[in-house]
Amino acid sequence: MRTRLLRYFIRFLSLMPLPVLRGAGRGVGWLAYRIPNRERDNARVNIDLCFPELNDREKDRLWRATLKENAITLLEMPSVWYGSTDAWLSRLDMGNVPDQIRALMSQGKGVVVAMPHLGNFEISAHFFGSIGKATGLYRPPRKEGLESVMLEGRNRPGQNRMVPTDRHGIKALYEALGKGELIVILPDQQPKTAKGGGGVFAPFFGVPALTMTLVNRFARKTGAPVYFISFVRTGHKPEYKVIGHLAGDAIADQDAVVAATELNAGVEKLARQYPAQYQWTYRRFQAQPDGINPYRSARKPS
């Protein structure tokens, strides 16, 4: 019953105009700022850690904006999942990003696309389908019933497919690169464990962050270039802008820490352009080399 109601609610949101969803998102974000909750506390800790150069008023302004932007992204997702590709592509200012990606694909080694949690990353399902075949890696959501809805939106017949984060999924990504196709990875998720579990500590906004080594392994073993990309809201028409850049050679370095540092630098370069649209509500720094979790007892008064 809960799953059915969730699907009905998601379908309902998908029918709402974007201005309405954005207005609702700003309202939800305002409530999230006012009412104590985990996401609010996480965002405050992250902003304090990553922006020491800001004064208290500037941090508070970014904190409030982040909660609003994150809420807007969440409410926009159903519209992206169920909307038509033509309609969503018409909302994008793509610049020269498609040409850059096609040029990389022409090398014949495929392209590893690193897409951080910035702006509305769900738009990628429409964008990549317009360029070539793409295979994306995903973690099944915790909410029961949401996985099938999410996959319906992200899988585009003949264009995109999603594979889980297991050995079969990793194998599928290697096969896609072997065919010269795109693979898409969210590079700013904390791996479960360090070292043998696929992660090393590397700086992110100057703070040690447990960082995946998967992107480095793909780049090093296949020679595929790595391209960072995000889809951010602009506040005017076209309503979204596609921003991206090519990773440096260090992304394929034999030293996993050197490669992870380059990976985080690439994510940071995008996030600094639109900091309020980054997912600061995520516990990016939960694991630390000294074992101290910065999110413990982090709740602050309103």
Summary of the structure (lengths in Angstrom):
residues: 302
radius of gyration: 18.8
end to end distance: 36.4
largest distance: 54.4
contacts: 980
relative contact order: 0.16
helix: 49%
strand: 17%
